[in-house]
Amino acid sequence: MKAATKPRLVRPLGALLMALFCLASNGVCQNAAATSHQPSASETAEAHLGKGYDALKEDRYPVAVDEFRAALALDPTLVLRAQFPLAVALFEQHKSAEARRELEAVRGVTGDHPNVLYYLGRLDLEDRNFESAIKNLSQAMAKPPFPDTAYHLGFAYFKQGDLPKAEKWLKEAQKINPRDPSVPYQLGFVYRKEGRQEEAEKSIALSEDLHRRGDTEARLRAECGQKLDSGPREEARALCEKLYEPADADRLTSLGTMYGQHGDPEAALKPFLRAAELSPQSPQVQYNLALTYSQLNRYQDARVPLERALKRWPDLFPLNALYGAVLAKLGDDAHAYETLRHARQLKPDDGATADLLYETAVKLGKKSEEARQYASALRYLEEAADLRPQDPDPHRSMAEIYTRTGKPERSAEEQKKAERLSGK
């Protein structure tokens, strides 16, 4: 067998999806969502969660660890929303002992959930405890959480010396990820150990061919981007559609993202729709689809994938921010307000969310005032004043309400604030 460079393993679905899993079968998501609005200490925990998720998505694992630990310090009940992604961040930093400790704690709450078992199996592989790795990964395969679960199970069997089972699971991995060069590469070593030299050579050759195809695809992506920027749109689409892979959610997402980044959301819709069919549980895929619908002013269509995604991932800032904006466009101001408030708790320094929350609070304040629901109106206007402390308008409105409700002193106080802020 000729030498080959060992392929780089494809990461399962990216750090975001790995960390933000949902145990819907145990009813955990509903409980997490129901407790998302807590007193002030937990609101601070929400902010740490948002920062932790952002850091995890961007592969800034040390920052993610600090943020999730801060969230847990403020609210130790955030086992699923903070402790599991904390374990993932530690795993990505190769801090095996710490990652295992956090995963076992999560396991105590969730039981033998495939997502937890997957990472425990991966840690077992790093520790060369192949018997335990096989046990954990075999259980995870009952409902594989990530596309490379079968690969790691096959690898564990190979290292333990059980070649028939190694071959079985690596072939299963090849069905799941037919374009992953690491799978035929490892399968080649199984064949060689079994004395099947010709099949081993073919498998390694396939791995090398997949690498070459990957290089060709990278060049095509570069040409696609250039054509989208410079060429006629129809010509650009004809070129870029060569990248369309109807059975590969990751490549479909990549193609849709390319269209979106180059200002063609109409073309992005097709690959994103297909990706959403293939990966209905991916928050990133659902977000991409909803964002594209939103860019096309199809807000009712955008609402559906966002609602679906938020049931599983109630604490993802991008989902909440976009959902709040979509609800505002649809005129559902009450739900937009609650969603935007939660988004701001997750990321307090996001200016666009704060601006939209301000506008929604003012609108609801006026609606409540017109309906003579003055207590509600004041609550909304007070929040608007907190969001924009230099804006006199909320104080003017509050002054009018206090006048109508027979509170002249409070009215005078708010009127003075309004005049001071307006420079009068």
C-alpha positions as CSV (number, residue, x, y, z in Angstrom):
1,M,0.0,0.0,0.0
2,K,1.4,3.4,-0.9
3,A,1.8,6.0,1.7
4,A,-1.0,8.5,2.2
5,T,-1.4,11.6,4.2
6,K,-3.9,11.0,7.0
7,P,-7.1,13.0,6.2
8,R,-8.3,15.5,8.6
9,L,-11.5,14.4,10.3
10,V,-14.6,16.4,9.5
11,R,-16.1,18.0,12.5
12,P,-19.6,16.7,13.2
13,L,-21.8,19.7,12.6
14,G,-19.8,22.6,14.0
15,A,-19.4,23.7,17.6
16,L,-22.7,25.6,17.6
17,L,-24.8,22.5,16.9
18,M,-22.7,20.3,19.1
19,A,-23.2,22.5,22.1
20,L,-26.8,23.6,21.8
21,F,-28.6,20.2,21.8
22,C,-32.1,19.6,23.1
23,L,-33.4,16.6,25.0
24,A,-37.0,16.9,23.6
25,S,-37.7,13.3,24.4
26,N,-37.3,14.0,28.1
27,G,-39.3,17.2,28.0
28,V,-36.3,19.2,29.0
29,C,-36.5,22.0,26.4
30,Q,-39.9,23.0,27.5
31,N,-38.7,23.3,31.1
32,A,-35.7,25.3,30.0
33,A,-37.8,27.7,28.0
34,A,-40.3,28.1,30.8
35,T,-37.6,29.2,33.3
36,S,-35.8,31.6,30.9
37,H,-37.2,34.7,32.7
38,Q,-35.8,34.8,36.2
39,P,-35.0,37.5,38.7
40,S,-32.0,39.8,38.2
41,A,-29.3,37.3,39.1
42,S,-30.6,34.9,36.5
43,E,-30.9,37.7,33.9
44,T,-27.1,38.2,34.3
45,A,-26.8,34.4,33.8
46,E,-28.8,34.8,30.6
47,A,-26.2,37.3,29.4
48,H,-23.4,34.9,30.1
49,L,-25.2,32.2,28.2
50,G,-25.5,34.4,25.2
51,K,-21.8,35.3,25.3
52,G,-20.9,31.7,25.8
53,Y,-22.9,30.5,22.8
54,D,-21.3,33.2,20.6
55,A,-17.9,32.2,21.7
56,L,-18.6,28.5,21.1
57,K,-19.9,29.3,17.6
58,E,-16.7,31.2,16.8
59,D,-14.4,28.4,18.3
60,R,-13.3,30.7,21.1
61,Y,-13.3,27.9,23.6
62,P,-11.5,29.5,26.6
63,V,-14.0,32.4,26.5
64,A,-16.9,30.0,26.2
65,V,-15.7,28.1,29.3
66,D,-15.5,31.3,31.3
67,E,-18.9,32.4,30.3
68,F,-20.7,29.1,30.9
69,R,-19.0,28.8,34.3
70,A,-20.1,32.3,35.2
71,A,-23.7,31.4,34.2
72,L,-23.6,28.2,36.3
73,A,-22.2,30.2,39.3
74,L,-25.2,32.5,39.1
75,D,-27.7,29.8,38.4
76,P,-26.6,26.2,39.1
77,T,-29.8,24.8,37.6
78,L,-28.6,25.6,34.1
79,V,-27.3,22.0,33.6
80,L,-28.5,21.6,30.1
81,R,-28.2,25.2,28.9
82,A,-24.7,25.8,30.3
83,Q,-23.1,22.7,31.7
84,F,-23.3,20.6,28.5
85,P,-21.8,23.3,26.2
86,L,-19.2,23.9,28.9
87,A,-18.3,20.2,28.6
88,V,-18.1,20.6,24.8
89,A,-15.8,23.6,25.1
90,L,-13.5,21.8,27.5
91,F,-13.5,18.8,25.1
92,E,-12.4,21.0,22.2
93,Q,-9.5,22.2,24.3
94,H,-8.5,18.6,25.0
95,K,-9.1,19.1,28.7
96,S,-10.4,15.5,29.1
97,A,-10.7,15.1,32.8
98,E,-12.6,18.4,33.2
99,A,-14.8,17.6,30.2
100,R,-15.6,14.2,31.6
101,R,-16.5,15.6,35.0
102,E,-19.0,18.0,33.4
103,L,-20.5,15.3,31.1
104,E,-21.0,12.9,33.9
105,A,-22.9,15.7,35.8
106,V,-25.1,16.3,32.8
107,R,-25.6,12.5,32.5
108,G,-27.0,12.5,36.0
109,V,-29.8,14.7,34.8
110,T,-30.4,13.4,31.3
111,G,-29.6,9.8,31.7
112,D,-27.9,8.0,28.7
113,H,-28.7,10.6,26.1
114,P,-26.9,10.0,22.7
115,N,-25.3,13.5,22.7
116,V,-23.7,12.9,26.1
117,L,-22.7,9.3,25.2
118,Y,-21.1,10.5,22.0
119,Y,-18.7,12.8,23.8
120,L,-18.0,10.3,26.6
121,G,-17.1,7.8,23.8
122,R,-14.8,10.4,22.2
123,L,-13.1,10.9,25.5
124,D,-12.7,7.2,25.9
125,L,-11.0,7.0,22.6
126,E,-8.5,9.8,23.7
127,D,-7.9,7.8,26.9
128,R,-7.4,4.6,24.8
129,N,-10.2,2.9,26.8
130,F,-11.6,1.2,23.7
131,E,-14.0,-1.1,25.6
132,S,-15.7,1.9,27.2
133,A,-15.7,3.8,23.9
134,I,-17.5,1.0,22.2
135,K,-20.1,0.8,24.9
136,N,-20.8,4.5,24.9
137,L,-20.7,5.0,21.1
138,S,-22.8,1.8,20.5
139,Q,-25.5,3.3,22.7
140,A,-25.2,6.6,20.9
141,M,-25.8,4.9,17.6
142,A,-29.3,4.0,18.7
143,K,-30.0,7.6,17.7
144,P,-26.8,9.0,16.2
145,P,-26.3,12.6,17.3
146,F,-23.6,13.5,14.8
147,P,-22.7,12.2,11.3
148,D,-19.3,10.9,12.5
149,T,-20.7,8.7,15.3
150,A,-20.4,5.5,13.2
151,Y,-16.8,6.4,12.2
152,H,-15.6,6.7,15.8
153,L,-17.4,3.5,16.7
154,G,-15.7,1.7,13.8
155,F,-12.3,3.2,14.8
156,A,-12.8,2.0,18.4
157,Y,-13.5,-1.6,17.2
158,F,-10.4,-1.4,14.9
159,K,-8.2,-0.3,17.8
160,Q,-9.6,-3.2,20.0
161,G,-8.8,-5.6,17.2
162,D,-12.4,-6.6,16.2
163,L,-12.0,-6.2,12.5
164,P,-15.4,-7.5,11.3
165,K,-17.2,-4.9,13.5
166,A,-14.8,-2.2,12.6
167,E,-15.5,-2.9,8.9
168,K,-19.3,-2.9,9.6
169,W,-19.3,0.5,11.2
170,L,-16.9,2.1,8.9
171,K,-19.0,1.0,6.0
172,E,-22.0,2.5,7.8
173,A,-20.0,5.7,8.2
174,Q,-19.3,5.7,4.5
175,K,-23.0,5.5,3.7
176,I,-23.6,8.5,6.0
177,N,-20.6,10.5,4.8
178,P,-19.8,9.3,1.4
179,R,-17.5,12.3,0.7
180,D,-15.5,12.2,3.9
181,P,-12.0,11.0,3.0
182,S,-11.2,9.9,6.5
183,V,-13.6,7.0,6.3
184,P,-12.1,5.1,3.3
185,Y,-8.7,5.9,4.6
186,Q,-9.4,4.1,7.9
187,L,-11.3,1.3,6.1
188,G,-8.1,0.7,4.0
189,F,-6.2,-0.2,7.2
190,V,-9.0,-2.6,8.2
191,Y,-8.7,-4.3,4.8
192,R,-5.0,-4.5,5.1
193,K,-5.1,-6.1,8.6
194,E,-7.6,-8.6,7.1
195,G,-5.1,-9.4,4.3
196,R,-7.3,-7.9,1.6
197,Q,-4.6,-5.9,0.0
198,E,-6.4,-5.1,-3.3
199,E,-9.4,-3.7,-1.4
200,A,-7.1,-1.8,0.9
201,E,-5.4,-0.1,-2.1
202,K,-8.7,0.8,-3.6
203,S,-10.0,2.3,-0.4
204,I,-6.9,4.5,0.1
205,A,-7.1,5.5,-3.6
206,L,-10.7,6.6,-3.0
207,S,-9.6,8.6,0.0
208,E,-7.1,10.4,-2.1
209,D,-9.6,11.0,-4.9
210,L,-12.0,12.5,-2.4
211,H,-9.3,14.9,-1.3
212,R,-8.8,15.9,-4.9
213,R,-12.5,16.4,-5.4
214,G,-12.5,18.6,-2.3
215,D,-9.7,20.8,-3.9
216,T,-11.7,21.0,-7.1
217,E,-14.8,22.0,-5.2
218,A,-12.8,24.7,-3.3
219,R,-11.7,26.2,-6.7
220,L,-15.3,26.1,-8.0
221,R,-16.5,27.9,-4.9
222,A,-14.0,30.7,-5.5
223,E,-15.1,31.0,-9.1
224,C,-18.8,31.0,-8.0
225,G,-18.1,33.9,-5.6
226,Q,-16.3,35.9,-8.2
227,K,-19.0,35.3,-10.8
228,L,-21.8,36.3,-8.4
229,D,-19.9,39.6,-7.9
230,S,-19.1,40.4,-11.5
231,G,-21.0,38.3,-14.0
232,P,-24.6,38.3,-15.1
233,R,-26.8,36.7,-12.4
234,E,-28.1,33.9,-14.6
235,E,-24.5,32.9,-15.7
236,A,-23.4,33.0,-12.0
237,R,-26.3,30.8,-10.9
238,A,-25.5,28.3,-13.7
239,L,-21.9,28.0,-12.4
240,C,-22.8,27.9,-8.7
241,E,-25.5,25.3,-9.2
242,K,-22.7,22.8,-9.9
243,L,-22.1,22.9,-6.2
244,Y,-25.7,21.8,-5.4
245,E,-25.6,18.5,-3.6
246,P,-29.3,17.4,-2.8
247,A,-28.2,14.8,-0.2
248,D,-25.6,16.9,1.7
249,A,-26.9,19.4,4.2
250,D,-23.5,21.0,4.9
251,R,-22.8,21.6,1.2
252,L,-26.3,22.9,0.6
253,T,-25.8,25.3,3.6
254,S,-22.5,26.4,2.2
255,L,-24.0,27.1,-1.2
256,G,-27.0,29.0,0.2
257,T,-24.6,31.1,2.4
258,M,-22.6,32.0,-0.6
259,Y,-25.6,33.2,-2.5
260,G,-26.7,35.2,0.6
261,Q,-23.3,36.8,1.1
262,H,-23.3,37.9,-2.5
263,G,-26.7,39.4,-2.4
264,D,-28.9,36.8,-4.1
265,P,-31.3,35.5,-1.4
266,E,-33.7,34.3,-4.1
267,A,-31.2,31.7,-5.3
268,A,-30.2,30.9,-1.7
269,L,-33.8,29.8,-0.9
270,K,-33.5,26.5,-2.8
271,P,-30.4,25.1,-1.1
272,F,-31.6,26.3,2.3
273,L,-35.0,24.7,1.9
274,R,-33.4,21.4,1.0
275,A,-30.9,21.7,3.9
276,A,-33.8,22.3,6.3
277,E,-35.4,19.1,5.1
278,L,-32.3,17.1,5.7
279,S,-31.3,18.7,9.0
280,P,-34.6,19.8,10.7
281,Q,-32.9,19.8,14.1
282,S,-30.0,22.2,13.2
283,P,-30.5,25.7,14.5
284,Q,-28.1,27.2,12.0
285,V,-30.0,25.6,9.1
286,Q,-33.4,26.9,10.4
287,Y,-31.9,30.3,11.0
288,N,-30.5,30.5,7.5
289,L,-33.8,29.6,6.0
290,A,-35.7,32.1,8.1
291,L,-33.2,34.9,7.4
292,T,-33.6,34.3,3.6
293,Y,-37.4,34.4,3.8
294,S,-37.0,37.6,5.8
295,Q,-34.7,39.2,3.2
296,L,-37.4,38.3,0.6
297,N,-40.1,40.0,2.8
298,R,-41.8,36.7,3.3
299,Y,-42.2,37.1,7.0
300,Q,-45.0,34.6,7.6
301,D,-42.8,32.0,6.0
302,A,-39.8,33.1,8.1
303,R,-41.9,32.7,11.3
304,V,-42.3,28.9,10.9
305,P,-38.7,27.7,11.0
306,L,-37.9,30.1,13.8
307,E,-40.7,28.9,16.0
308,R,-39.6,25.3,15.4
309,A,-36.0,26.1,16.2
310,L,-36.7,28.1,19.3
311,K,-38.6,25.2,20.9
312,R,-35.3,23.3,20.9
313,W,-32.9,26.2,21.4
314,P,-34.6,28.9,23.5
315,D,-31.3,30.6,24.4
316,L,-29.7,31.2,21.0
317,F,-29.4,35.0,20.5
318,P,-29.5,35.0,16.6
319,L,-32.8,33.0,16.6
320,N,-34.4,35.3,19.2
321,A,-33.2,38.5,17.6
322,L,-34.4,37.4,14.1
323,Y,-37.7,36.1,15.5
324,G,-38.4,39.3,17.3
325,A,-37.7,41.3,14.1
326,V,-40.0,39.0,12.1
327,L,-42.8,39.3,14.7
328,A,-42.5,43.1,14.6
329,K,-42.8,43.1,10.8
330,L,-45.9,40.9,11.1
331,G,-47.4,43.4,13.7
332,D,-47.4,40.9,16.5
333,D,-45.9,43.5,18.9
334,A,-46.7,41.7,22.2
335,H,-44.8,38.6,21.2
336,A,-42.1,40.6,19.5
337,Y,-41.6,42.5,22.7
338,E,-41.1,39.4,24.9
339,T,-38.8,37.8,22.3
340,L,-36.7,40.9,21.9
341,R,-36.4,41.3,25.7
342,H,-35.0,37.7,25.9
343,A,-32.7,38.4,23.0
344,R,-31.4,41.5,24.8
345,Q,-30.9,39.5,28.0
346,L,-28.7,37.1,26.0
347,K,-26.7,39.9,24.4
348,P,-27.2,43.2,26.2
349,D,-24.7,45.1,24.0
350,D,-26.5,44.4,20.7
351,G,-27.6,47.8,19.4
352,A,-30.0,46.7,16.7
353,T,-31.9,44.6,19.2
354,A,-32.1,47.4,21.7
355,D,-33.4,49.8,19.0
356,L,-36.1,47.4,17.8
357,L,-37.1,46.7,21.4
358,Y,-37.3,50.4,22.1
359,E,-39.6,50.9,19.0
360,T,-41.8,48.0,20.0
361,A,-42.1,49.2,23.6
362,V,-43.1,52.7,22.5
363,K,-45.7,51.2,20.1
364,L,-47.1,49.0,22.9
365,G,-47.1,51.9,25.3
366,K,-49.2,54.0,22.9
367,K,-51.6,51.1,22.2
368,S,-52.0,50.5,26.0
369,E,-52.6,54.2,26.5
370,E,-55.3,54.3,23.8
371,A,-57.0,51.3,25.5
372,R,-56.7,53.2,28.8
373,Q,-54.6,50.4,30.2
374,Y,-52.3,52.9,31.9
375,A,-50.3,50.6,34.2
376,S,-49.2,48.6,31.1
377,A,-48.5,51.7,29.2
378,L,-46.3,53.1,31.9
379,R,-44.4,49.8,32.1
380,Y,-43.6,49.8,28.4
381,L,-42.7,53.5,28.4
382,E,-40.4,53.1,31.4
383,E,-38.5,50.3,29.6
384,A,-38.3,52.5,26.5
385,A,-36.8,55.3,28.7
386,D,-34.2,52.9,30.1
387,L,-33.3,51.8,26.6
388,R,-32.8,55.4,25.3
389,P,-32.1,57.5,28.4
390,Q,-31.5,60.6,26.1
391,D,-34.8,60.4,24.3
392,P,-37.5,62.8,25.7
393,D,-40.5,61.2,24.0
394,P,-41.2,58.4,26.5
395,H,-41.1,61.0,29.3
396,R,-43.6,63.2,27.5
397,S,-46.0,60.2,27.1
398,M,-45.6,59.3,30.7
399,A,-46.3,62.9,31.7
400,E,-49.6,62.8,29.8
401,I,-50.6,59.5,31.4
402,Y,-49.9,60.8,34.9
403,T,-52.0,63.9,34.1
404,R,-54.9,61.7,33.0
405,T,-54.6,59.5,36.1
406,G,-54.6,62.4,38.5
407,K,-51.0,62.4,39.5
408,P,-49.8,65.9,38.8
409,E,-46.6,65.7,40.7
410,R,-45.4,62.7,38.7
411,S,-46.6,64.4,35.5
412,A,-44.5,67.5,36.3
413,E,-41.5,65.4,37.1
414,E,-41.7,63.5,33.7
415,Q,-42.3,66.8,31.9
416,K,-39.2,68.3,33.4
417,K,-37.2,65.3,32.3
418,A,-38.6,65.6,28.8
419,E,-37.8,69.4,28.6
420,R,-34.2,68.8,29.9
421,L,-33.5,66.1,27.4
422,S,-35.0,68.1,24.5
423,G,-32.9,71.2,25.5
424,K,-35.8,73.4,26.3
